[in-house]
Amino acid sequence: MVGAMPVNLIPKFCNGTMDSHNGTDDSEIQVHIGSRVKCNADFGTVKYIGEVHGYKGVWYGVEWDDPVRGKHDGSVDDVHYFKTSKPGAGSFIRPNKIAPFKTCAEAIKKYYGDREDETVAAHRRTIINEWKREMGAPFIEMVGFEKIHQKQKFDRLLEVCVHDQNIAKPGDVAALCPGVRSLDVSRNLFCNWREVIQLSAQLPRLSELDVNKNRMAIDMPEETLAQLSINFANLEKINISVCDYEWADILALSHLWPKLNEMIAAYNRIKIIIPPSVTLRTLTVLKLDGNPLDRWSEILNLGSLKNLKVLSLNDCLFSEIRFSENPDDKVDIFQKLEVLFLNRNRINDWRSLSELNKLNGLKKLYFLKNPIQETEDYDTGSQLVIAKIETLQELNGSTITRELRRGAEYDYMKRYGAEWKLAQKDPAAQRAFNLEHCRFSDLVSSKYYSW
């Protein structure tokens, strides 16, 4: 493939010394230490292949993604075979119990080949019959017609979804559907990023990739990943949610994606955020929903993303938002941030909403089901949010009209006006009030309101 790094330059992946077939006809796909396997509806990682004392034959020692599926930590009858990362997440299964592996190419052929539109098929048969009549040869066979039709059908594929198809290897996708621009291979059995790189290397036009719910090892240094980025030259959007990654893993992988605009990395293990230094510079949309981020200070480390416009932090764990201890500050981070999602966090003070006024251009805010909202009815709480954030144009999907803003700000000033006047007599009280109500002094001096 012109421009892409040859697949043979990607070092072969080997995590174990004993390989075993999983019972399929495809002799190229083998089970090894580190393989991802599926048994019924449960996914796991192979940690051991071999005999178990007292039991005949070969067994796979598996650590299950859902620890409830397991029975032990890798030990049987006081003999230790492997170690699980979570207590009780391991068990042994026979090789014939796992689902057969597929290549991505096989899955595409099966899924899209079986979805032949009957109307199209009937139309094709009509055309063939007309040809036969015109040629006066009703018994002639159209040799190769079906094969050509199938190839043309796959060649036209631009968006491909082969979710949950037991895919472990790429296969020859380039010969099947080289024009694919959007590919969903979520919830499959890739065990290493080498497989995904080999897959992307065959799709030069790929701009959107969904690999969520694949737990894949990263065993290459950042320098190698950067060299392999040529295989993702046009990738603009990626979904790596539910991949069991920390932020350091995502930063390492980001060397693969030089032109990335949107990244969804929800429901991983991101707790600490390291400021990106040389990657993610083109990122405009970042979704980190459902990660155990319990400190707003970690979010501040994303402020260096100069082009970030949309940040989604739903279902995280932080309880307050703080930018600085100066109520008059406008922060010099998140310069282009316009849309912020904060639903279902643990925010329990109204000052956190005042802090958002320190952003330079926040236009849309989604703020639902936080503890502080239980202190007010929805309409009153919404008025407080609107009054506290000057640049806000939309709250929870509803447009903030000029009249709505004027009413919210007026009610806000009536509610806290007496407290503000009292605070003017004491510098400490004044500072505390201004921190809690960053906009209040500006509203007081506004030409629209008189005191």
C-alpha positions in Angstrom: 0.0 0.0 0.0 1.5 3.3 -1.1 2.4 5.6 1.8 1.6 3.1 4.6 4.3 1.5 6.7 4.7 -2.1 5.5 3.0 -4.6 7.8 6.1 -6.6 8.1 7.8 -3.7 9.8 5.4 -4.1 12.7 7.2 -6.5 15.1 5.4 -9.8 15.5 3.4 -10.1 18.7 4.3 -13.1 21.0 3.3 -13.2 24.6 3.7 -16.9 25.4 5.6 -20.1 24.6 2.7 -22.5 24.1 0.2 -21.8 21.3 -3.0 -23.7 20.8 -5.7 -23.7 18.1 -9.1 -22.8 19.2 -10.8 -25.5 17.1 -11.6 -23.4 14.1 -10.7 -24.1 10.5 -8.5 -21.0 10.3 -5.1 -22.4 11.3 -3.5 -18.9 11.3 -5.5 -17.7 14.3 -4.1 -19.3 17.4 -4.7 -18.9 21.1 -1.7 -17.7 23.1 -1.0 -16.1 26.4 -2.7 -12.7 26.2 -5.3 -13.8 23.7 -8.8 -12.4 24.2 -11.5 -15.0 24.2 -15.3 -15.1 24.5 -17.3 -17.8 26.2 -21.1 -17.4 25.8 -21.5 -13.7 26.6 -18.4 -13.3 28.8 -15.0 -11.9 27.7 -11.7 -12.7 29.2 -7.9 -12.8 28.7 -5.9 -16.0 28.5 -3.3 -16.1 31.3 -2.3 -19.8 31.1 -2.3 -22.6 28.6 -1.5 -26.2 29.7 -2.4 -29.0 32.0 -3.9 -28.7 35.4 -2.8 -31.3 38.0 -5.4 -34.0 38.4 -7.3 -33.1 35.3 -6.6 -34.5 31.8 -5.9 -32.5 28.7 -5.2 -28.9 27.9 -6.9 -26.0 29.8 -7.0 -22.3 29.3 -6.6 -20.2 32.4 -8.7 -17.1 31.9 -9.1 -13.9 33.8 -12.6 -12.6 33.1 -13.5 -9.0 32.5 -16.4 -9.4 34.9 -14.9 -10.9 38.1 -18.3 -12.4 38.9 -17.7 -14.9 36.1 -14.5 -16.2 37.8 -14.0 -18.8 40.5 -10.5 -18.2 41.9 -7.3 -16.1 41.5 -5.5 -18.7 39.3 -4.8 -21.4 41.9 -6.4 -24.8 42.1 -5.7 -27.2 45.0 -2.9 -25.0 46.3 -1.1 -25.0 42.9 -0.6 -21.6 41.4 -1.0 -21.4 37.6 -1.5 -17.7 37.0 -2.4 -14.5 38.8 -5.5 -12.4 38.3 -5.4 -8.6 38.6 -8.8 -8.7 40.5 -9.6 -11.2 43.3 -11.6 -14.2 42.2 -11.7 -13.2 38.5 -10.0 -16.4 37.1 -11.2 -19.8 36.1 -10.2 -22.7 33.8 -12.1 -23.7 30.6 -11.6 -26.2 27.9 -10.4 -25.0 24.5 -13.6 -26.1 22.8 -15.7 -23.7 25.0 -14.5 -20.5 23.4 -16.1 -18.8 20.5 -14.4 -19.4 17.1 -12.2 -16.5 16.0 -12.8 -14.5 12.8 -10.8 -12.1 10.7 -12.3 -8.7 10.0 -12.5 -9.5 6.4 -14.5 -12.7 7.1 -16.9 -10.8 9.4 -17.5 -8.2 6.7 -18.1 -10.8 4.0 -20.5 -12.7 6.3 -22.4 -9.7 7.6 -22.7 -7.7 4.5 -22.9 -10.7 2.1 -25.9 -12.0 4.1 -27.7 -8.6 3.9 -28.3 -8.8 0.2 -31.3 -6.7 -0.7 -33.9 -9.0 -2.2 -35.2 -6.2 -4.4 -31.8 -5.7 -5.9 -31.3 -9.4 -6.3 -34.6 -9.7 -8.1 -33.8 -6.8 -10.3 -30.5 -8.4 -11.2 -32.2 -11.7 -12.1 -34.6 -9.8 -14.3 -31.7 -8.2 -16.2 -29.9 -11.5 -16.7 -33.1 -13.1 -18.0 -33.6 -10.2 -20.5 -30.0 -10.7 -21.7 -30.7 -14.3 -22.2 -33.8 -13.6 -24.3 -32.0 -11.0 -26.4 -29.2 -13.4 -27.0 -31.6 -16.3 -27.8 -29.8 -18.5 -25.3 -32.1 -19.2 -22.4 -29.7 -21.9 -20.9 -26.6 -19.8 -21.0 -24.8 -19.4 -17.6 -23.5 -16.0 -16.6 -20.2 -17.3 -15.3 -18.5 -14.9 -12.9 -21.4 -12.4 -12.8 -22.2 -13.1 -9.2 -18.5 -12.8 -8.2 -18.2 -9.5 -10.0 -21.4 -8.3 -8.4 -20.2 -9.2 -4.9 -16.9 -7.5 -5.5 -18.6 -4.3 -6.7 -20.9 -4.4 -3.7 -18.0 -4.6 -1.2 -16.0 -2.0 -3.1 -18.8 0.5 -2.5 -18.8 0.1 1.2 -17.9 3.4 3.0 -19.2 2.7 6.5 -18.7 -0.8 8.0 -20.0 -2.0 11.4 -18.9 -5.5 12.5 -19.6 -5.1 16.2 -19.3 -8.2 18.4 -18.2 -10.6 15.7 -15.3 -12.4 17.5 -12.7 -10.7 15.3 -9.1 -11.3 16.4 -7.2 -10.5 13.2 -7.6 -8.1 10.3 -7.5 -10.5 7.3 -7.3 -9.1 3.8 -9.6 -6.1 4.1 -7.7 -4.2 1.4 -8.8 -6.6 -1.3 -12.4 -6.5 -0.1 -13.4 -2.9 0.7 -10.4 -0.6 0.5 -12.6 2.6 0.4 -14.0 2.3 3.9 -14.0 5.6 5.8 -15.8 4.6 9.0 -15.1 1.3 10.7 -16.8 -0.1 13.9 -15.0 -3.1 15.3 -16.1 -2.6 18.8 -16.6 -5.5 21.3 -14.3 -7.9 19.5 -11.3 -10.0 20.4 -8.3 -7.9 19.4 -5.6 -8.4 22.0 -2.9 -6.0 20.8 -2.8 -2.7 18.9 -0.6 -4.3 16.3 -3.7 -6.0 14.9 -5.5 -2.6 14.6 -2.5 -1.0 13.0 -2.4 -3.7 10.5 -6.1 -3.3 9.8 -5.8 0.5 9.4 -2.8 0.1 7.1 -5.2 -1.5 4.6 -7.7 1.4 4.7 -6.0 4.6 3.6 -9.2 6.6 3.6 -10.2 5.7 7.2 -11.4 8.7 9.1 -13.5 7.2 11.9 -12.6 4.2 14.0 -14.5 2.6 16.8 -12.6 0.0 18.9 -14.4 0.4 22.2 -14.8 -2.6 24.4 -11.6 -4.2 23.1 -8.9 -4.7 25.7 -5.7 -4.3 23.7 -2.1 -4.4 24.9 0.3 -1.6 24.0 3.8 -3.0 23.8 5.6 -0.5 21.5 7.5 2.6 22.6 6.1 6.0 21.7 8.8 6.5 19.0 7.6 3.4 17.2 4.0 4.4 17.5 4.8 7.8 16.0 6.5 6.1 13.0 3.3 4.0 12.5 1.1 7.0 12.5 1.3 7.0 8.7 -1.2 4.2 8.9 -3.7 6.6 10.5 -2.9 9.6 8.3 -6.6 10.5 7.7 -8.1 9.4 11.0 -10.2 12.2 12.6 -12.4 10.4 15.1 -11.7 7.5 17.4 -13.7 5.7 20.2 -11.5 3.9 22.7 -14.1 3.7 25.5 -14.3 0.7 27.9 -10.7 -0.4 27.0 -9.4 -0.5 30.6 -6.9 2.3 29.9 -5.3 5.0 32.0 -4.5 8.4 30.7 -0.8 7.4 30.2 -1.9 4.6 27.8 -4.1 7.1 25.8 -1.2 9.6 25.6 1.1 6.9 24.3 -1.5 5.8 21.7 -2.1 9.4 20.7 1.2 9.3 18.8 -0.7 7.2 16.2 -3.2 9.9 15.4 -1.6 13.1 14.1 -4.9 14.6 12.8 -7.4 13.5 15.4 -10.3 15.9 15.9 -12.5 13.8 18.2 -11.7 11.3 20.9 -14.1 9.3 23.0 -12.4 7.6 25.9 -15.3 7.0 28.3 -15.5 4.5 31.1 -11.8 3.7 31.3 -9.6 4.0 34.4 -8.5 7.6 33.9 -7.9 9.1 37.3 -4.8 11.2 36.7 -4.3 13.4 33.7 -0.8 14.3 32.4 -0.8 17.5 30.2 -0.4 16.5 26.6 2.9 18.0 25.2 3.3 17.0 21.6 0.1 15.2 20.7 -3.6 15.9 20.5 -3.0 19.4 19.3 -5.8 19.2 16.7 -8.3 17.8 19.2 -11.7 19.7 19.2 -13.9 17.2 21.0 -12.9 15.1 24.0 -15.3 12.8 25.9 -14.2 11.3 29.2 -17.5 10.3 30.7 -17.6 7.7 33.4 -13.9 7.9 34.4 -12.9 8.1 38.1 -11.8 11.7 37.9 -12.5 13.0 41.4 -10.3 16.2 41.4 -11.0 19.2 39.1 -7.2 19.9 39.2 -6.8 17.0 36.9 -9.2 18.5 34.4 -7.1 21.7 34.4 -4.3 19.7 32.9 -6.4 19.5 29.7 -6.4 23.3 29.4 -3.3 23.2 27.1 -5.5 21.7 24.3 -5.7 24.9 22.4 -8.4 23.8 19.9 -10.7 22.0 22.3 -14.3 23.1 21.8 -16.3 20.3 23.4 -15.5 18.6 26.7 -17.8 15.9 28.1 -17.3 14.9 31.8 -20.6 13.2 32.6 -20.6 10.6 35.4 -17.3 11.5 36.8 -16.6 11.9 40.5 -15.5 15.5 41.2 -17.4 17.5 43.8 -16.3 21.0 43.1 -14.9 23.2 40.3 -12.1 25.7 41.0 -9.9 27.7 38.6 -8.4 30.3 41.0 -8.9 32.2 44.2 -9.3 35.5 42.3 -13.0 36.2 41.6 -12.1 38.6 38.8 -9.9 36.2 36.9 -10.5 35.1 33.3 -8.5 32.0 32.9 -6.0 31.6 30.1 -6.8 27.9 29.5 -9.6 26.3 27.5 -9.5 29.4 25.3 -11.8 27.8 22.7 -14.1 25.7 24.9 -17.7 26.3 24.0 -19.6 23.2 25.2 -19.3 21.5 28.6 -21.1 18.4 29.9 -21.2 18.0 33.7 -24.2 15.7 34.2 -24.4 13.3 37.2 -21.3 14.4 39.0 -21.0 15.2 42.7 -20.9 19.0 42.5 -22.3 20.2 45.8 -21.8 24.0 45.8 -23.0 26.9 43.8 -19.6 28.5 43.7 -18.6 25.8 41.2 -21.0 27.3 38.7 -19.6 30.8 39.4 -16.2 29.5 38.6 -17.3 28.6 35.1 -17.8 32.3 34.4 -14.0 32.5 34.4 -14.0 30.6 31.0 -13.7 33.0 28.1 -16.4 31.7 25.8 -18.6 28.9 27.3 -21.8 28.9 25.3 -23.5 25.6 26.1 -23.7 23.8 29.5 -25.3 20.5 30.4 -25.7 20.4 34.2 -28.2 17.8 35.5 -28.5 15.5 38.5 -25.8 17.0 40.7 -26.3 17.2 44.5 -26.4 21.0 44.6 -29.4 21.0 42.4 -31.4 19.2 45.0 -31.4 22.5 47.1 -33.6 24.3 44.5 -36.4 23.4 42.1 -35.3 23.0 38.5 -36.4 26.5 37.3 -34.8 28.3 40.2 -31.6 26.3 39.8 -31.5 27.1 36.1 -31.9 30.8 36.8 -29.0 30.7 39.1 -26.8 29.0 36.6 -27.8 31.5 33.8 -27.2 34.5 36.1 -23.8 33.2 37.2 -22.4 32.5 33.7 -22.4 35.6 31.4 -21.5 34.0 28.1 -24.0 31.1 28.4 -26.4 30.8 25.4 -27.9 27.3 26.0 -28.5 25.3 29.2 -29.4 21.6 29.1 -30.4 22.0 25.4 -32.7 25.0 25.9 -31.9 28.4 24.4 -31.4 31.2 26.8 -33.3 34.2 25.3 -32.5 37.8 26.1 -35.7 38.0 28.2 -34.8 34.8 30.1 -31.4 36.1 31.0 -32.6 39.5 32.1 -35.2 37.8 34.4 -32.7 35.4 35.8 -30.1 38.1 36.5 -32.8 40.4 38.1 -34.0 37.6 40.4 -30.5 36.7 41.3 -29.7 40.3 42.3 -32.9 40.5 44.4 -32.0 37.3 46.2 -28.5 38.2 47.1 -28.6 42.0 47.1 -28.9 42.4 50.8 -26.0 40.0 51.5 -23.9 41.9 49.0 -24.5 45.2 50.6 -23.7 43.8 54.0 -20.4 42.3 52.8 -19.2 45.7 51.6 -18.5 46.7 55.2 -16.0 43.9 55.8 -13.1 43.1 53.4 -13.0 39.4 54.4 -16.8 39.1 53.9 -16.6 41.0 50.7 -13.9 38.6 49.3 -15.9 35.6 50.4 -19.0 36.9 48.7 -17.2 37.7 45.5 -15.7 34.2 45.3 -19.2 32.8 45.7 -20.8 35.2 43.2 -18.1 36.1 40.7 -20.4 38.1 38.5 -22.4 40.0 41.1 -20.3 43.2 41.1 -20.4 43.4 37.4 -24.2 43.1 37.5 -24.4 45.8 40.1 -22.5 48.2 38.0 -24.5 47.3 34.9 -26.6 50.0 33.3 -29.5 47.7 33.3 -29.9 47.5 37.0 -30.0 50.3 39.6 -29.7 50.2 43.4 
